[in-house]
Amino acid sequence: MITKSDPSKVVVEWADGERSEFGAKELRDGCPCARCVDEMSGRRTHDPRTTDAGIRTEEVHLVGLYALGIRFSDGHDTGIYPFPMLRDRRWDRRAD
């Protein structure tokens, strides 16, 4: 179950009963799209210091059965967040 509990959070309740809560800024800063991460090197090109601390999720929707799509209050909407990436919070391990 995916819940947009308020404009600053997205909550995912996984089939095994685990629960993950994501802040809008965390999701925006971890966006995996080609505008935010160089496709060739994997290096993050989006500078998290440029993300407004008050950023909100305007829309959260399913992308097939494998990911979430999110539109943020800054207009960014090209990231696809695969469920395995969300479950493991993989963007936390990337070197900037």
Summary of the structure (lengths in Angstrom):
residues: 96
radius of gyration: 12.8
end to end distance: 31.2
largest distance: 36.4
contacts: 246
relative contact order: 0.22
helix: 20%
strand: 34%
